[in-house]
Amino acid sequence: MKKRLLVTGGAGFLGNHLLRRAKQFVAAGTLHLTPSISLPGVTFHVCDLQNPEEVRILLDRIQPDIIIHTACSDQGKGIEAIVPAAGLLAMQTAERDIRLIHLSTDQVFDGDTAPYKEESPTNPINAYGKAKVQAEELMRSLHPQATIVRTSLLYDLRTPDRQATRLIESAKTGELFRLFVDELRCPIWVENLAEVLLEVATKDVPGILHIAGPESQNRWDFGMGLLHHFGITPTPNIQKGTIEESGLVRPKNLTMDSSRAKQLLQTPLLSLSEARKKVQNLKI
Ligand SMILES: NC(=O)c1ccc[n+]([C@@H]2O[C@H](COP(=O)([O-])OP(=O)(O)OC[C@H]3O[C@@H](n4cnc5c(N)ncnc54)[C@H](OP(=O)(O)O)[C@@H]3O)[C@@H](O)[C@H]2O)c1
């Protein structure tokens, strides 16, 4: 019999990709401010994950075996919900013995002592990272069997995602767009991460797991790679910059060590060039 999977943030970037691929499960997703959405074979349920009663009703209705909690990112008012939603889900899923996979971020680190392993000390330097650290602590204390997946920058290769869209727009409008050469991340293709998470959902992996792309890239090289993929010629207004010059407070080097995930899982973690090859082969 198929297991029941609930994905929070069903209209979100990662959540939606998960639900599109979750054919081996009876799948459901949550919506918050998104009024409605449809995907074949998936049911959607409106729920504010900060509201204990709404979460209780949701779990009573769906009776999930597994939850992948993608909701509450750094977008909009999502940051405010990160800690309360994590606490409620951790408590209510532990009580019901539901397997929980919680999405966290590389931004729990300060960017000064990369590469980062699961046991590296956290030291967030922005509000988002601080909230995600608190959420992780709640997960660990309230639901020790939960898997906490820390990932890096997500990108799409079929249609430009939020960040790629801004970059492509700037190539059209001529507006100055700086890509930092001193900010390093391990970007991961959203479809690759979705596939890996669905494998994690079938396994018992308590604790923290780093799941990021295998290549550490600076934002300039990564941005150029995406423009090339979408067939856009870089324009002179797209320039190299540094975090230092910008005056922004951002973690510099968030290179992630995902070797634990590589040992435990069969789905490979793809670099940008490997992901591009896969998309191109799928299109043929
Ligand atoms: N995107 C990245 O590059 C990246 C990198 C590292 C880690 N992550 C983590 O990965 C996860 C997924 O990220 P994403 O980019 O896919 O997120 P996203 O597209 O911003 O989606 C987040 C979803 O959270 C839902 N949400 C916000 N507040 C809510 C609340 N109070 N109750 C219920 N749902 C609520 C929203 O639902 P509605 O749209 O229906 O309002 C939204 O669809 C997040 O946990 C994020 O922190 C993302």
Ligand as a Chemical Component Dictionary entry (heavy atoms), coordinates in Angstrom:
data_LIG
# 
_chem_comp.id                   LIG 
_chem_comp.type                 NON-POLYMER 
_chem_comp.pdbx_formal_charge   0 
_chem_comp.three_letter_code    LIG 
# 
loop_
_chem_comp_atom.comp_id 
_chem_comp_atom.atom_id 
_chem_comp_atom.alt_atom_id 
_chem_comp_atom.type_symbol 
_chem_comp_atom.charge 
_chem_comp_atom.model_Cartn_x 
_chem_comp_atom.model_Cartn_y 
_chem_comp_atom.model_Cartn_z 
_chem_comp_atom.pdbx_ordinal 
LIG N1  N1  N 0  15.170 28.547 -2.377 1  
LIG C1  C1  C 0  16.410 28.393 -1.951 2  
LIG O1  O1  O 0  17.387 28.757 -2.643 3  
LIG C2  C2  C 0  16.673 27.726 -0.613 4  
LIG C3  C3  C 0  17.992 27.561 -0.179 5  
LIG C4  C4  C 0  18.241 26.914 1.041  6  
LIG C5  C5  C 0  17.163 26.454 1.812  7  
LIG N2  N2  N 1  15.895 26.648 1.382  8  
LIG C6  C6  C 0  14.778 26.168 2.235  9  
LIG O2  O2  O 0  14.042 25.242 1.465  10 
LIG C7  C7  C 0  12.653 25.346 1.754  11 
LIG C8  C8  C 0  11.878 25.590 0.474  12 
LIG O3  O3  O 0  12.286 26.833 -0.091 13 
LIG P1  P1  P 0  11.493 27.444 -1.328 14 
LIG O4  O4  O 0  12.396 28.401 -2.010 15 
LIG O5  O5  O -1 10.862 26.332 -2.110 16 
LIG O6  O6  O 0  10.368 28.268 -0.577 17 
LIG P2  P2  P 0  9.237  29.208 -1.234 18 
LIG O7  O7  O 0  9.146  29.002 -2.698 19 
LIG O8  O8  O 0  9.477  30.608 -0.735 20 
LIG O9  O9  O 0  7.901  28.620 -0.582 21 
LIG C9  C9  C 0  7.664  28.746 0.770  22 
LIG C10 C10 C 0  6.223  28.377 1.029  23 
LIG O10 O10 O 0  5.971  28.580 2.422  24 
LIG C11 C11 C 0  4.589  28.772 2.555  25 
LIG N3  N3  N 0  4.298  29.466 3.826  26 
LIG C12 C12 C 0  4.818  30.640 4.264  27 
LIG N4  N4  N 0  4.282  30.945 5.476  28 
LIG C13 C13 C 0  3.425  29.944 5.789  29 
LIG C14 C14 C 0  2.574  29.661 6.893  30 
LIG N5  N5  N 0  2.469  30.508 7.937  31 
LIG N6  N6  N 0  1.826  28.521 6.874  32 
LIG C15 C15 C 0  1.908  27.674 5.827  33 
LIG N7  N7  N 0  2.705  27.866 4.769  34 
LIG C16 C16 C 0  3.452  28.992 4.748  35 
LIG C17 C17 C 0  4.163  29.599 1.353  36 
LIG O11 O11 O 0  2.851  29.209 1.001  37 
LIG P3  P3  P 0  1.877  30.125 0.081  38 
LIG O12 O12 O 0  2.676  30.415 -1.172 39 
LIG O13 O13 O 0  0.690  29.274 -0.166 40 
LIG O14 O14 O 0  1.579  31.361 0.875  41 
LIG C18 C18 C 0  5.211  29.217 0.290  42 
LIG O15 O15 O 0  4.649  28.466 -0.753 43 
LIG C19 C19 C 0  12.518 26.477 2.772  44 
LIG O16 O16 O 0  12.429 25.911 4.056  45 
LIG C20 C20 C 0  13.802 27.265 2.623  46 
LIG O17 O17 O 0  14.159 27.908 3.812  47 
LIG C21 C21 C 0  15.621 27.265 0.194  48 
# 
loop_
_chem_comp_bond.comp_id 
_chem_comp_bond.atom_id_1 
_chem_comp_bond.atom_id_2 
_chem_comp_bond.value_order 
_chem_comp_bond.pdbx_ordinal 
LIG N1  C1  SING 1  
LIG C1  O1  DOUB 2  
LIG C1  C2  SING 3  
LIG C2  C3  SING 4  
LIG C2  C21 DOUB 5  
LIG C3  C4  DOUB 6  
LIG C4  C5  SING 7  
LIG C5  N2  DOUB 8  
LIG N2  C6  SING 9  
LIG N2  C21 SING 10 
LIG C6  O2  SING 11 
LIG C6  C20 SING 12 
LIG O2  C7  SING 13 
LIG C7  C8  SING 14 
LIG C7  C19 SING 15 
LIG C8  O3  SING 16 
LIG O3  P1  SING 17 
LIG P1  O4  DOUB 18 
LIG P1  O5  SING 19 
LIG P1  O6  SING 20 
LIG O6  P2  SING 21 
LIG P2  O7  DOUB 22 
LIG P2  O8  SING 23 
LIG P2  O9  SING 24 
LIG O9  C9  SING 25 
LIG C9  C10 SING 26 
LIG C10 O10 SING 27 
LIG C10 C18 SING 28 
LIG O10 C11 SING 29 
LIG C11 N3  SING 30 
LIG C11 C17 SING 31 
LIG N3  C12 SING 32 
LIG N3  C16 SING 33 
LIG C12 N4  DOUB 34 
LIG N4  C13 SING 35 
LIG C13 C14 SING 36 
LIG C13 C16 DOUB 37 
LIG C14 N5  SING 38 
LIG C14 N6  DOUB 39 
LIG N6  C15 SING 40 
LIG C15 N7  DOUB 41 
LIG N7  C16 SING 42 
LIG C17 O11 SING 43 
LIG C17 C18 SING 44 
LIG O11 P3  SING 45 
LIG P3  O12 DOUB 46 
LIG P3  O13 SING 47 
LIG P3  O14 SING 48 
LIG C18 O15 SING 49 
LIG C19 O16 SING 50 
LIG C19 C20 SING 51 
LIG C20 O17 SING 52 
# 
